[in-house]
Amino acid sequence: MARYLLIRVFQGVVVLWAAFTISYVVLYLLPSDPVSLAAEGGGMGTPVDQGAIAEMRARYGLDTSIWHQYWTALTHAVVGDFGRSISTGQTVVGAIGAAVPSTLALAGTALVLAVVGGSTLAFTAVYTRLRWLRTLLLSLPPLGVAVPTFWMGLVLLQFFSFGLPVFPAFGDRTAAALVLPAITLSIPTGAVIAQVLATSLTSTWREPFVDVATAKGASRWYIQTRHVIRLAVVPALTIAGVLVGELLAGSVVVETVFARAGVGRLTQTSVLAQDIPVVQGIVVLTSLIYVLVTLAVDVVYPLIDPRIVEGTRIGRRKRPAASPTDEAVVAAHV
């Protein structure tokens, strides 16, 4: 188990380094100059003194070679120092820290809604024996994935803010202002959860140990809640990193539509201003969240099925499948 976790931690460190390096190279290759953009008031074309621009470039270390800039930025980032924003002069850690609480509240609420809604939909669709209800429920997740996030946000605004003034349209000062953005952000994520979980539940119902439990007289509810869901939830956990990506990427659109101050809006403004330190800080923060979520999932995997660790030792992760042990466990509990 210790070796298993050590490998995952090492992989996480490599991911963080790769994210930092790739973002640095991409931002460096952009044709415009972030210092010139900041000095000209965000690209408005206001003429400025070239001496002032040279002074700013020296202040941010942009007058040295690319390798020196990269190494300096990397060594400082290791200790949590991402420098200062070229656009505002504020520390990167301070700028991101001020934006994180709003995005954290939005993403956390959306994740809860997505997990509860998606899991309930998948569980009900697989459990029901009514063919029309099953077909109807299973047709909803593809629709949720296909609908653009910004369009869903505008529709909710039209009905529940402008048509029926139930929730505020903009801002983030009250709990009510969180409802519509969270629902908007949760729909595509919940749809993915429902699709994966429904497919996994359906597949697990076909395993031999289900026949053993049925032959023992176990009810459909007992089999699904006590045995099927345990194995079926593993593929859903596998996409946890993808779900985090959905939430973080969607927050850019949602925070723009609902005029919320957060990491999404900060990302948008920083990319437009080509504010390299802030963008890199956001990229590293996002990558760190990916790594932590993936590591947490890797820790949970062996608790659900210890055979996953054994599969990792031979170079591949095995999907939990029915075995004589599964059948014996089910037979013992029924």
C-alpha positions in Angstrom: 0.0 0.0 0.0 2.8 2.4 0.9 4.6 1.8 -2.5 1.2 2.2 -4.3 0.7 5.7 -2.7 4.4 6.6 -3.2 4.0 6.0 -7.0 0.9 8.1 -7.1 2.5 11.0 -5.2 5.5 10.9 -7.6 3.1 10.9 -10.6 1.4 13.9 -9.0 4.6 15.9 -8.8 5.4 15.1 -12.4 1.9 16.4 -13.4 2.4 19.7 -11.5 5.8 20.2 -13.1 4.5 19.4 -16.6 1.5 21.8 -16.1 3.8 24.6 -15.0 6.3 24.1 -17.8 3.7 23.7 -20.6 1.8 26.8 -19.5 5.0 28.8 -19.3 6.0 27.8 -22.8 2.6 28.6 -24.3 2.4 32.0 -22.6 5.9 32.8 -23.7 5.2 32.0 -27.3 2.2 34.4 -27.4 3.1 37.3 -29.8 2.2 40.2 -27.6 4.0 41.6 -24.6 2.3 41.5 -21.2 4.3 44.5 -20.0 3.3 46.6 -23.0 -0.4 45.6 -22.5 -0.3 46.6 -18.8 1.5 49.9 -19.5 -0.9 50.8 -22.3 -3.9 50.3 -20.0 -5.0 46.8 -21.2 -4.2 47.3 -24.8 -6.2 50.6 -25.3 -3.4 52.0 -27.4 -2.4 54.8 -25.0 1.2 55.8 -25.8 3.7 55.3 -23.0 7.4 56.0 -22.4 9.6 53.2 -23.6 11.8 53.8 -20.6 8.9 53.0 -18.3 8.3 49.8 -20.2 12.0 48.8 -19.9 11.8 49.5 -16.1 8.7 47.3 -15.8 10.4 44.5 -17.7 13.4 44.6 -15.4 11.2 44.7 -12.3 9.4 41.5 -13.4 12.6 39.8 -14.7 11.4 39.8 -18.3 14.7 41.3 -19.6 16.7 38.1 -19.0 16.9 34.9 -21.1 13.9 32.6 -21.3 15.8 29.8 -19.5 16.7 32.2 -16.6 13.1 33.4 -16.4 11.8 29.8 -16.4 14.3 28.6 -13.7 13.6 31.6 -11.5 9.8 31.2 -11.8 10.0 27.4 -11.1 12.3 27.7 -8.1 10.0 30.4 -6.6 6.9 28.4 -7.4 8.2 25.4 -5.5 8.0 27.5 -2.3 4.7 29.0 -3.2 5.9 32.3 -4.5 4.4 33.1 -8.0 5.4 36.7 -7.9 3.1 39.7 -8.6 0.5 40.4 -11.2 1.8 42.4 -14.1 -1.6 44.1 -14.6 -2.4 45.1 -11.0 0.8 44.7 -9.0 -1.0 42.5 -6.4 0.7 39.3 -5.3 -0.5 36.2 -7.3 -1.2 34.3 -4.1 -3.3 37.2 -2.8 -5.2 37.6 -6.0 -6.0 33.9 -6.2 -6.7 33.7 -2.5 -9.3 36.5 -2.8 -11.1 34.7 -5.7 -11.0 31.1 -4.4 -13.8 31.3 -1.7 -16.4 32.4 -4.2 -15.4 29.7 -6.7 -15.1 27.1 -3.9 -18.6 27.8 -2.7 -19.9 27.6 -6.3 -18.0 24.4 -7.3 -18.8 22.7 -3.9 -22.5 23.3 -4.2 -22.5 22.3 -7.8 -20.6 19.1 -7.0 -23.1 18.1 -4.3 -26.1 18.8 -6.6 -24.4 16.8 -9.4 -23.5 13.8 -7.3 -26.9 13.6 -5.7 -28.9 14.3 -8.9 -26.8 12.1 -11.2 -26.6 9.2 -8.8 -30.3 9.3 -8.0 -31.2 9.4 -11.7 -28.9 6.5 -12.6 -30.0 4.4 -9.6 -33.7 4.9 -10.3 -33.3 4.2 -14.1 -31.6 0.9 -13.5 -33.8 -0.2 -10.5 -37.2 0.5 -12.1 -38.9 -2.3 -14.1 -41.0 0.2 -16.1 -39.5 0.3 -19.6 -40.9 3.8 -20.5 -39.6 5.3 -17.3 -36.2 3.8 -17.7 -36.0 5.0 -21.3 -37.0 8.5 -20.3 -34.5 8.7 -17.4 -31.6 7.4 -19.5 -32.3 9.9 -22.3 -31.7 12.8 -19.9 -27.9 12.5 -19.3 -27.0 12.8 -23.0 -29.2 15.9 -23.2 -27.5 17.4 -20.2 -24.1 16.9 -21.7 -25.0 18.3 -25.1 -26.7 21.5 -23.8 -24.1 24.4 -23.7 -23.5 25.7 -20.2 -23.9 29.4 -21.1 -27.3 28.7 -22.8 -28.6 26.8 -19.7 -27.5 29.7 -17.5 -29.3 32.3 -19.8 -32.5 30.2 -19.8 -32.4 29.9 -15.9 -31.9 33.7 -15.7 -34.8 34.4 -18.1 -37.2 32.2 -16.1 -36.2 32.5 -12.5 -34.7 36.0 -12.4 -36.4 38.1 -15.0 -39.6 36.2 -15.5 -40.2 35.0 -12.0 -38.1 37.2 -9.7 -37.2 34.3 -7.4 -33.4 34.4 -7.4 -31.0 37.4 -8.0 -29.6 37.6 -11.5 -26.1 38.7 -10.7 -23.6 39.0 -7.9 -22.4 36.7 -5.1 -23.2 38.5 -1.9 -26.1 36.3 -0.8 -26.8 32.5 -0.6 -29.8 33.0 -3.0 -27.4 34.3 -5.6 -25.6 30.9 -5.5 -28.6 28.8 -6.5 -28.8 29.5 -10.3 -25.1 29.4 -11.0 -24.7 26.1 -9.0 -27.6 24.5 -10.9 -26.1 25.6 -14.2 -22.7 24.3 -13.3 -24.0 21.0 -11.9 -26.1 19.9 -15.0 -23.3 18.7 -17.3 -21.3 17.2 -14.4 -24.3 15.4 -13.0 -25.1 14.1 -16.5 -21.7 12.5 -16.8 -22.1 10.9 -13.4 -25.5 9.5 -14.4 -24.2 8.1 -17.7 -21.2 6.4 -16.2 -23.0 5.0 -13.1 -26.0 3.8 -15.1 -23.8 1.9 -17.5 -21.8 0.4 -14.7 -24.9 -0.6 -12.7 -26.4 -2.3 -15.8 -23.2 -4.2 -16.4 -22.8 -5.3 -12.8 -26.4 -6.6 -12.7 -25.3 -9.1 -15.4 -22.5 -10.6 -13.1 -22.9 -14.2 -11.8 -23.0 -13.2 -8.2 -26.3 -11.4 -8.8 -27.8 -14.7 -9.9 -26.6 -16.3 -6.7 -28.2 -13.6 -4.6 -31.5 -13.9 -6.6 -31.5 -17.6 -6.1 -31.1 -17.1 -2.4 -34.3 -15.1 -2.4 -32.8 -11.6 -2.0 -34.9 -8.7 -3.1 -34.0 -6.4 -6.0 -33.6 -3.5 -3.6 -31.3 -5.5 -1.3 -29.1 -6.7 -4.2 -28.7 -3.2 -5.7 -28.1 -1.3 -2.5 -25.8 -3.9 -0.7 -23.8 -5.5 -3.5 -24.3 -4.0 -7.0 -23.7 -0.4 -6.1 -20.4 -1.3 -4.3 -18.8 -2.5 -7.5 -20.6 -0.2 -9.9 -19.3 2.9 -8.1 -15.7 2.3 -9.0 -15.9 3.6 -12.6 -17.7 6.6 -11.4 -14.9 7.3 -9.0 -12.4 7.0 -11.8 -13.8 10.1 -13.5 -13.5 12.2 -10.4 -10.6 14.1 -12.0 -12.7 14.7 -15.1 -15.5 16.0 -13.0 -13.2 18.5 -11.2 -12.1 19.7 -14.7 -15.7 20.1 -15.7 -16.4 22.3 -12.6 -13.3 24.4 -13.0 -13.7 24.9 -16.7 -17.4 25.6 -16.3 -16.8 28.1 -13.6 -15.2 30.5 -16.2 -18.5 30.5 -18.2 -20.8 30.5 -15.3 -19.1 33.3 -13.3 -19.1 35.4 -16.5 -22.8 34.8 -17.2 -23.8 35.5 -13.6 -21.2 38.3 -13.0 -19.6 36.5 -10.1 -16.1 37.3 -8.9 -14.1 34.1 -8.7 -11.2 32.1 -10.1 -13.1 31.8 -13.4 -13.4 35.5 -13.9 -9.8 36.0 -12.7 -8.7 33.5 -15.3 -10.5 35.3 -18.1 -9.1 38.7 -17.3 -5.6 37.4 -16.8 -5.5 35.5 -20.1 -6.8 38.6 -21.9 -4.1 40.7 -20.3 -1.5 38.0 -20.8 -0.7 38.2 -17.1 1.8 35.4 -17.0 2.3 35.1 -13.2 -1.4 35.0 -12.4 -2.2 32.5 -15.2 0.6 30.2 -14.1 -0.6 30.4 -10.5 -4.1 29.4 -11.6 -2.8 26.6 -13.8 -0.7 25.2 -10.9 -3.7 25.5 -8.5 -5.9 23.7 -10.9 -3.3 21.0 -11.4 -2.9 20.6 -7.7 -6.6 20.1 -7.2 -6.5 17.4 -9.9 -3.6 15.7 -8.2 -5.2 15.8 -4.7 -8.6 14.5 -6.0 -6.9 11.7 -8.0 -4.8 10.8 -5.0 -7.9 10.7 -2.8 -9.6 8.4 -5.3 -6.6 6.2 -5.4 -6.7 5.9 -1.6 -10.4 5.0 -1.7 -10.0 2.3 -4.4 -8.3 -0.3 -2.2 -10.9 0.2 0.4 -13.6 -0.7 -2.1 -11.7 -3.6 -3.7 -8.2 -4.6 -2.5 -7.6 -6.4 -5.8 -7.0 -3.0 -7.5 -3.7 -2.6 -5.7 -2.7 -6.1 -6.7 -3.6 -5.2 -10.3 -1.4 -2.1 -10.1 1.6 -4.1 -9.0 1.7 -5.9 -12.4 1.4 -2.6 -14.3 -2.3 -2.2 -14.9 -5.4 -1.4 -12.9 -8.1 -4.0 -13.1 -11.8 -3.2 -13.2 -13.6 -5.1 -10.4 -15.3 -8.1 -11.7 -17.4 -10.9 -10.2 -15.4 -13.7 -8.7 -16.0 -16.8 -6.5 -15.2 -14.6 -3.5 -18.0 -12.2 -4.5 -20.5 -15.0 -4.8 -19.5 -16.4 -1.5 -19.8 -13.1 0.2 -23.2 -12.5 -1.3 -24.4 -16.0 -0.4 -23.2 -15.5 3.2 -25.1 -12.3 3.6 -28.3 -13.3 2.0 
